[in-house]
Amino acid sequence: MTSHRLLSTYTWAFLIFMFAPLVLMVLSSFNDASPPTVTEWHGLTGKWYAFFWMSDDALRADPVLRALDRGRLVACMGNSLRVAAVVVPLSLLLGLAGAVLLTRWRTRANGVLWWVLLSPMLAPGVVLGLSALVFWGRLGVNAGLVTIIMAQVTFIAGYPMLILMARLQRQPIELEEAALDLGATPLHVFRRLTLPYLAPALISAGVIALMASLENYNTTMFAKGGACTLATEIGAMGRNPNGHPPVINAIGTVIIAVTVLAALAHTFLLSREKKAS
């Protein structure tokens, strides 16, 4: 077997390993069977998707859906969006501050600062969640959405920092120095030169921070107290000894569809920008 054929075989095996479970999940979300399966087809259905808007009478008439707490699941989704609405801007601000500090402040302490700022990304989620719970509990803050936000920000801010650092390192520092020599204030230089240059990276970092917040389970699980998010509620539903309800598959399919559409839109906009330039 040639090296090219070996590489092709490995690539296809990797793709199948990565995407086959997702394909099976999508298929099972349209199967009228619970727990989800693709080996036994019980008929095509969309009720697992309609669970969120079907009438109460229809909900009570279904033997599977009536056992689920729709109100709680919707409330947990709302909590996830509320948490993300705070985590994303905070992570962008902290990540931007860290990126500017590490790329513009050139001292021997940069190596130490690098590891200090990145250490939360390397720490286990259990440790981050419990430490946030204990710390804020000592300050009189009960476990809930606040502790979830603080726990998530500690490590999610590292993602924007890395993305913005990569962008800042490609920006010619001479432009900023020339603007300062011509009398511009540091704030004016940042607002008129640095920030517009960082705009594409800020958008990408915001999307990654949003996805990291919505899907986070480990850290959130240990910092949530009596609150819930979509990830923790799905985790609780998935631990059903009789098999998880197919509604989870429907939610996963919707998330995949939104992610793919966003990626396609991003690619389309980039191609248009390249053609325009």
C-alpha positions as CSV (number, residue, x, y, z in Angstrom):
1,M,0.0,0.0,0.0
2,T,1.4,3.4,-1.0
3,S,1.7,6.3,1.4
4,H,-0.9,8.2,-0.5
5,R,-3.4,5.4,-0.3
6,L,-2.6,4.9,3.4
7,L,-3.2,8.5,4.1
8,S,-6.5,8.5,2.2
9,T,-7.6,5.4,4.2
10,Y,-6.7,7.0,7.5
11,T,-8.5,10.3,6.4
12,W,-11.8,8.4,5.5
13,A,-11.6,6.3,8.7
14,F,-11.2,9.5,10.7
15,L,-14.1,11.2,9.0
16,I,-16.4,8.2,9.5
17,F,-15.3,8.0,13.2
18,M,-16.1,11.7,13.7
19,F,-19.3,12.1,11.7
20,A,-21.1,8.7,11.7
21,P,-22.5,9.3,15.3
22,L,-23.8,12.6,14.2
23,V,-25.5,11.1,11.1
24,L,-27.1,8.4,13.2
25,M,-28.3,11.0,15.7
26,V,-30.0,13.0,12.9
27,L,-31.6,9.9,11.5
28,S,-32.9,8.8,14.8
29,S,-34.4,12.2,15.5
30,F,-37.0,11.4,12.8
31,N,-37.7,7.9,14.0
32,D,-40.9,7.3,16.0
33,A,-39.1,5.2,18.6
34,S,-38.0,5.8,22.1
35,P,-35.3,5.4,23.2
36,P,-33.7,6.6,19.9
37,T,-32.6,3.9,17.4
38,V,-31.9,3.5,13.7
39,T,-31.9,-0.3,13.6
40,E,-35.7,-0.5,14.2
41,W,-37.7,2.0,12.2
42,H,-41.1,2.7,13.7
43,G,-42.1,5.4,11.2
44,L,-41.2,8.9,10.1
45,T,-42.2,11.6,12.6
46,G,-41.4,15.2,13.5
47,K,-43.0,15.1,17.0
48,W,-39.6,15.2,18.7
49,Y,-39.1,18.7,17.2
50,A,-42.8,19.7,17.7
51,F,-42.4,19.0,21.4
52,F,-41.6,22.6,22.1
53,W,-44.7,24.1,20.5
54,M,-47.3,21.4,20.4
55,S,-50.5,21.8,22.4
56,D,-50.8,20.6,26.0
57,D,-53.5,18.1,24.9
58,A,-51.2,16.6,22.3
59,L,-48.4,16.5,24.7
60,R,-50.4,14.6,27.3
61,A,-51.6,12.2,24.7
62,D,-48.1,11.0,23.9
63,P,-46.7,8.4,26.3
64,V,-43.1,9.5,25.9
65,L,-43.4,13.3,25.7
66,R,-45.9,13.6,28.6
67,A,-43.1,12.4,31.0
68,L,-40.9,15.3,30.1
69,D,-41.0,18.7,31.8
70,R,-41.2,21.1,28.8
71,G,-41.4,24.2,31.0
72,R,-38.2,23.3,32.8
73,L,-36.3,22.5,29.6
74,V,-37.3,25.8,28.0
75,A,-36.3,27.6,31.2
76,C,-32.9,25.9,31.1
77,M,-32.5,27.0,27.5
78,G,-33.3,30.6,28.6
79,N,-30.7,30.3,31.4
80,S,-28.1,29.2,28.9
81,L,-28.8,32.3,26.7
82,R,-28.7,34.6,29.7
83,V,-25.4,33.2,30.9
84,A,-23.9,33.4,27.4
85,A,-25.1,37.0,27.0
86,V,-22.8,37.9,29.9
87,V,-20.0,35.5,29.4
88,V,-19.3,36.4,25.8
89,P,-18.7,40.2,26.3
90,L,-16.8,39.6,29.5
91,S,-14.6,37.0,27.8
92,L,-14.0,39.3,24.8
93,L,-13.0,42.2,27.1
94,L,-10.7,40.1,29.2
95,G,-9.3,38.3,26.2
96,L,-8.6,41.6,24.4
97,A,-6.9,43.0,27.5
98,G,-4.7,39.9,27.8
99,A,-3.8,39.9,24.1
100,V,-2.8,43.6,24.1
101,L,-0.8,43.1,27.3
102,L,1.1,40.1,26.0
103,T,1.8,41.5,22.5
104,R,2.5,45.1,23.4
105,W,4.2,44.9,26.8
106,R,7.5,43.3,26.1
107,T,9.2,42.3,29.3
108,R,10.7,39.2,30.9
109,A,7.5,38.7,32.7
110,N,5.7,37.9,29.5
111,G,6.4,34.2,29.8
112,V,5.0,34.0,33.3
113,L,2.0,36.1,32.3
114,W,1.3,33.8,29.4
115,W,1.1,30.7,31.6
116,V,-0.9,32.5,34.3
117,L,-3.5,33.7,31.8
118,L,-3.7,30.4,30.0
119,S,-3.7,28.2,33.2
120,P,-7.5,28.2,33.6
121,M,-7.9,26.6,30.1
122,L,-5.7,23.7,31.3
123,A,-7.4,23.2,34.6
124,P,-10.1,20.5,34.9
125,G,-13.6,21.8,34.7
126,V,-14.4,20.2,38.0
127,V,-11.7,22.3,39.7
128,L,-12.9,25.5,38.1
129,G,-16.5,24.9,39.0
130,L,-15.8,24.0,42.6
131,S,-13.4,26.8,43.1
132,A,-15.9,29.3,41.8
133,L,-18.6,27.8,44.0
134,V,-16.4,28.0,47.1
135,F,-14.9,31.5,46.4
136,W,-18.2,33.2,45.7
137,G,-19.9,31.3,48.5
138,R,-17.4,32.9,50.9
139,L,-18.5,36.3,49.6
140,G,-22.1,35.6,50.3
141,V,-23.1,34.8,46.7
142,N,-25.4,31.7,46.4
143,A,-24.7,29.1,43.8
144,G,-26.7,29.9,40.6
145,L,-26.3,31.8,37.4
146,V,-23.8,34.2,38.9
147,T,-21.4,31.4,39.9
148,I,-21.9,29.8,36.5
149,I,-21.0,33.0,34.7
150,M,-17.9,33.5,36.8
151,A,-16.7,29.9,36.5
152,Q,-17.2,30.0,32.7
153,V,-15.4,33.3,32.2
154,T,-12.3,32.1,34.0
155,F,-11.5,29.7,31.1
156,I,-13.5,30.9,28.1
157,A,-11.6,34.2,28.2
158,G,-8.5,32.3,27.1
159,Y,-10.0,31.4,23.7
160,P,-10.5,35.1,22.6
161,M,-7.1,35.9,24.0
162,L,-5.4,33.4,21.8
163,I,-7.4,34.4,18.7
164,L,-6.8,38.1,19.2
165,M,-3.1,37.6,20.0
166,A,-2.6,35.8,16.7
167,R,-4.3,38.8,14.9
168,L,-2.3,41.4,16.8
169,Q,1.0,39.7,16.1
170,R,0.3,40.2,12.4
171,Q,-0.4,43.9,12.8
172,P,2.5,46.2,11.9
173,I,3.5,47.9,15.1
174,E,5.0,50.8,13.0
175,L,1.5,52.0,12.2
176,E,0.7,52.6,15.9
177,E,4.1,54.2,16.5
178,A,3.7,56.5,13.6
179,A,0.2,57.6,14.8
180,L,1.6,58.3,18.3
181,D,4.5,60.3,16.8
182,L,1.9,62.4,14.9
183,G,0.2,63.3,18.1
184,A,-2.6,60.7,18.5
185,T,-3.4,59.6,22.0
186,P,-3.1,55.8,22.8
187,L,-6.9,55.6,23.1
188,H,-7.4,57.2,19.7
189,V,-4.8,54.8,18.2
190,F,-6.6,51.9,19.7
191,R,-10.0,53.0,18.5
192,R,-9.0,54.1,15.0
193,L,-6.3,51.5,14.1
194,T,-6.2,48.5,16.4
195,L,-9.9,47.9,17.0
196,P,-10.9,48.0,13.3
197,Y,-8.0,45.6,12.5
198,L,-9.2,43.2,15.2
199,A,-12.9,43.3,14.1
200,P,-12.8,39.9,12.1
201,A,-11.0,38.2,15.0
202,L,-13.4,39.7,17.5
203,I,-16.4,38.2,15.6
204,S,-14.7,34.8,15.4
205,A,-13.7,34.9,19.1
206,G,-17.3,35.9,20.0
207,V,-18.7,32.9,18.1
208,I,-16.3,30.5,19.8
209,A,-17.0,32.0,23.2
210,L,-20.7,31.6,22.6
211,M,-20.5,28.0,21.6
212,A,-18.1,27.2,24.5
213,S,-20.6,28.8,27.0
214,L,-23.6,27.0,25.6
215,E,-22.1,23.5,25.5
216,N,-20.1,23.7,28.7
217,Y,-21.1,20.9,31.1
218,N,-18.3,20.0,33.5
219,T,-17.6,23.5,35.0
220,T,-21.3,24.5,34.9
221,M,-22.4,21.3,36.6
222,F,-20.2,22.0,39.7
223,A,-21.0,25.7,39.9
224,K,-24.8,25.8,39.2
225,G,-26.2,25.0,42.6
226,G,-30.0,24.7,42.1
227,A,-29.9,26.4,38.7
228,C,-29.8,24.6,35.3
229,T,-28.6,25.2,31.8
230,L,-29.4,23.4,28.6
231,A,-26.2,21.4,28.8
232,T,-26.8,20.2,32.4
233,E,-30.4,19.5,31.7
234,I,-29.6,17.4,28.7
235,G,-27.0,15.6,30.8
236,A,-29.6,14.8,33.4
237,M,-32.0,13.5,30.8
238,G,-29.3,11.4,29.2
239,R,-28.7,9.6,32.4
240,N,-32.1,8.0,32.2
241,P,-31.6,4.2,32.8
242,N,-34.3,3.4,30.3
243,G,-32.6,5.5,27.5
244,H,-32.6,9.2,26.8
245,P,-35.7,10.7,25.1
246,P,-35.4,11.4,21.4
247,V,-36.0,15.1,22.1
248,I,-32.3,15.3,22.9
249,N,-31.5,14.1,19.3
250,A,-33.8,16.7,17.9
251,I,-32.1,19.5,19.9
252,G,-28.7,18.2,18.7
253,T,-29.8,18.1,15.1
254,V,-31.0,21.8,15.3
255,I,-27.7,22.8,16.8
256,I,-25.8,21.0,14.0
257,A,-28.0,22.7,11.4
258,V,-27.4,26.1,12.9
259,T,-23.6,25.5,13.1
260,V,-23.4,24.4,9.5
261,L,-25.5,27.3,8.2
262,A,-23.3,29.7,10.2
263,A,-20.2,28.2,8.8
264,L,-21.5,28.4,5.2
265,A,-22.6,32.0,5.7
266,H,-19.1,32.8,7.1
267,T,-17.5,31.2,4.1
268,F,-19.8,33.0,1.7
269,L,-19.0,36.4,3.2
270,L,-15.3,35.7,3.1
271,S,-15.4,34.7,-0.6
272,R,-17.4,37.9,-1.3
273,E,-14.8,40.0,0.6
274,K,-11.9,38.4,-1.4
275,K,-13.7,39.1,-4.7
276,A,-14.4,42.7,-3.7
277,S,-10.7,43.2,-2.8
